[in-house]
Amino acid sequence: MPDQTDTPGPDAGDNPGTGGPRGFMVYIAIALLVILVFLIFFGNILGPGATSSTAITENTWSLRSFSGPDGTITPVLNGTTVSAKFSPDGTLTGSGGCNSYSARYMVRDTVIVVSRVAATSLACEDNNATFQEMRYFASIEDAAFFRVSDRVLTLYGTDGKPLLVFSPAQPGH
């Protein structure tokens, strides 16, 4: 008899229907796929877009610091209160330190567009307060992106650099 090479029969683990290693991997792959679909579906419903756009409207914000023309971050002048209230209807209102203002805004995910600011025309007590208010109004109109993190709202310019940094206003301010 000629020498025959034994051809092995199918292994019990090679048939997915037998519950061997390959069958087990198929079930894990299906389970992971279901989890992935679940995360994608609920991530789009409850994800960053919804959270970001609602987080901006949850507080009246008090300006802590702003970017000067040269990019340096400057704290708000003592004795001045600069505020922003982003209403869910797309209205932005507040105080620039000397004057009340209003504008319209739109948010999509973390992108923000603010219309031209309309403000009252009261004179500030000093030139520093006037400069701060003018810088604030220009910066809020230049805002392109925002982020709310650890109860701090930061508005960024198109270059990705921070323009305005807010914290929640204290009640009564």
Backbone torsions as a table, in degrees:
resi	resn	phi	psi	omega
1	MET	NA	134.2	179.9
2	PRO	-70.9	152.7	177.6
3	ASP	-66.1	127.9	177.2
4	GLN	-112.7	138.8	174.1
5	THR	-83.7	130.8	177.4
6	ASP	-73.1	124.9	173.3
7	THR	-94.5	118.3	-177.8
8	PRO	-65.7	147.5	175.9
9	GLY	-79.3	172.6	-180.0
10	PRO	-62.5	137.6	177.1
11	ASP	-72.4	150.6	178.0
12	ALA	-63.8	-30.2	-178.5
13	GLY	-80.7	-10.3	-177.4
14	ASP	-83.3	-17.5	-176.2
15	ASN	-97.5	114.4	-177.3
16	PRO	-58.0	-25.7	-177.1
17	GLY	-77.7	-11.4	-176.3
18	THR	-90.9	-6.6	177.9
19	GLY	87.0	11.9	178.8
20	GLY	-74.7	-166.8	-176.8
21	PRO	-58.1	-40.6	-179.5
22	ARG	-68.9	-37.4	177.6
23	GLY	-63.4	-40.1	178.4
24	PHE	-63.0	-42.0	-179.7
25	MET	-65.0	-34.9	177.3
26	VAL	-62.3	-43.2	179.8
27	TYR	-66.4	-38.4	177.7
28	ILE	-65.6	-43.3	179.4
29	ALA	-60.9	-42.2	178.7
30	ILE	-64.7	-43.8	179.7
31	ALA	-62.2	-43.2	178.8
32	LEU	-65.3	-37.4	177.4
33	LEU	-63.9	-42.5	177.7
34	VAL	-62.3	-43.3	178.7
35	ILE	-62.8	-42.9	179.2
36	LEU	-61.2	-46.2	178.3
37	VAL	-61.1	-42.1	178.3
38	PHE	-60.0	-47.4	-179.4
39	LEU	-65.1	-40.4	179.1
40	ILE	-65.0	-46.0	-178.7
41	PHE	-61.4	-53.2	-177.3
42	PHE	-75.8	-25.9	175.5
43	GLY	-64.3	-36.3	178.8
44	ASN	-75.3	-29.4	179.7
45	ILE	-80.5	-44.2	-173.7
46	LEU	-111.2	12.1	-170.6
47	GLY	-79.4	-160.4	-171.8
48	PRO	-59.0	-33.2	-179.2
49	GLY	-60.7	-49.3	-179.9
50	ALA	-67.7	-42.2	-177.5
51	THR	-65.4	-45.1	-178.0
52	SER	-63.0	-48.6	-175.4
53	SER	-69.2	-28.9	177.2
54	THR	-85.1	-29.8	-179.3
55	ALA	-63.1	-32.7	-178.3
56	ILE	-70.1	-24.9	-177.1
57	THR	-94.4	-3.1	-174.1
58	GLU	-77.8	-15.9	-177.1
59	ASN	-134.6	161.2	158.2
60	THR	-90.0	130.6	-172.5
61	TRP	-102.8	140.6	177.7
62	SER	-111.7	126.4	-177.8
63	LEU	-67.6	130.1	176.9
64	ARG	-99.8	-41.3	-179.1
65	SER	-155.2	161.4	180.0
66	PHE	-142.5	161.1	-179.5
67	SER	-90.8	129.9	176.4
68	GLY	-77.9	174.2	-179.2
69	PRO	-58.1	-29.1	-179.8
70	ASP	-90.2	3.2	177.6
71	GLY	92.5	-4.6	178.5
72	THR	-74.3	142.4	179.4
73	ILE	-85.4	127.2	-176.1
74	THR	-120.2	131.3	176.2
75	PRO	-70.5	156.1	177.8
76	VAL	-65.1	141.9	179.6
77	LEU	-60.1	139.7	174.2
78	ASN	-59.8	140.5	178.2
79	GLY	85.3	-0.8	176.7
80	THR	-115.6	146.3	176.7
81	THR	-123.8	117.2	177.0
82	VAL	-111.6	125.7	-173.5
83	SER	-132.7	161.3	177.3
84	ALA	-145.3	131.6	175.3
85	LYS	-123.8	111.0	178.1
86	PHE	-93.1	106.0	-179.6
87	SER	-82.9	150.1	179.6
88	PRO	-59.1	-21.5	-179.3
89	ASP	-81.9	3.1	178.4
90	GLY	92.1	13.1	178.4
91	THR	-99.9	133.8	175.5
92	LEU	-113.3	125.2	179.1
93	THR	-135.2	162.5	176.4
94	GLY	163.7	-160.8	178.8
95	SER	-121.4	136.3	175.9
96	GLY	-89.6	4.7	-177.3
97	GLY	112.4	-39.0	177.8
98	CYS	-121.1	-36.6	-173.9
99	ASN	-121.8	148.7	171.1
100	SER	-77.5	150.8	-179.9
101	TYR	-143.5	164.5	172.5
102	SER	-148.3	156.8	177.9
103	ALA	-160.7	172.5	172.5
104	ARG	-107.5	150.5	176.3
105	TYR	-142.0	156.8	174.7
106	MET	-132.4	142.1	179.1
107	VAL	-128.5	138.1	171.9
108	ARG	-141.1	115.0	-173.7
109	ASP	57.0	-113.8	179.2
110	THR	-111.2	12.5	177.7
111	VAL	-92.5	137.3	178.2
112	ILE	-132.5	141.2	174.7
113	VAL	-128.4	126.7	179.4
114	VAL	-116.2	132.4	179.1
115	SER	-72.6	176.6	177.1
116	ARG	-60.5	136.1	-178.5
117	VAL	-78.9	134.2	171.7
118	ALA	-108.2	125.5	-175.4
119	ALA	-132.0	156.6	171.9
120	THR	-67.4	172.2	-174.3
121	SER	-123.9	47.7	175.1
122	LEU	-79.9	147.2	177.6
123	ALA	-80.2	140.4	175.7
124	CYS	-77.8	160.2	-178.4
125	GLU	-69.0	-31.3	179.1
126	ASP	-144.8	167.9	-176.8
127	ASN	-65.2	-32.9	179.3
128	ASN	-63.8	-41.0	178.2
129	ALA	-67.5	-37.7	177.3
130	THR	-63.5	-46.2	178.7
131	PHE	-60.7	-44.9	-179.1
132	GLN	-59.9	-45.6	-179.0
133	GLU	-65.1	-43.5	178.9
134	MET	-62.7	-41.6	179.4
135	ARG	-65.1	-41.0	179.3
136	TYR	-61.4	-49.7	-179.1
137	PHE	-61.2	-42.1	179.1
138	ALA	-65.4	-41.4	-177.5
139	SER	-67.7	-40.5	-178.0
140	ILE	-68.0	-32.8	175.6
141	GLU	-70.9	-27.2	-179.6
142	ASP	-86.4	-7.0	-177.1
143	ALA	-60.7	137.7	-179.5
144	ALA	-122.8	-28.9	-178.6
145	PHE	-139.7	158.9	175.4
146	PHE	-143.7	162.1	176.8
147	ARG	-147.4	135.0	173.4
148	VAL	-113.0	118.1	-178.4
149	SER	-146.8	132.1	-179.5
150	ASP	50.5	44.2	177.9
151	ARG	61.3	29.5	175.4
152	VAL	-124.9	129.8	176.1
153	LEU	-102.9	123.5	177.0
154	THR	-120.6	128.7	174.6
155	LEU	-102.9	133.4	-176.3
156	TYR	-115.3	152.0	174.1
157	GLY	-83.3	178.4	-179.5
158	THR	-64.5	-21.2	178.1
159	ASP	-83.2	-1.4	178.9
160	GLY	84.5	2.6	-180.0
161	LYS	-91.1	144.0	-179.2
162	PRO	-65.2	136.6	176.1
163	LEU	-104.7	-45.9	-174.7
164	LEU	-138.2	137.7	178.5
165	VAL	-124.9	123.1	-177.5
166	PHE	-118.2	156.4	166.6
167	SER	-128.7	163.5	179.4
168	PRO	-59.7	137.3	179.3
169	ALA	-70.5	146.0	175.3
170	GLN	-71.6	144.2	178.6
171	PRO	-55.2	136.7	179.3
172	GLY	93.7	-5.2	178.8
173	HIS	-106.5	NA	NA
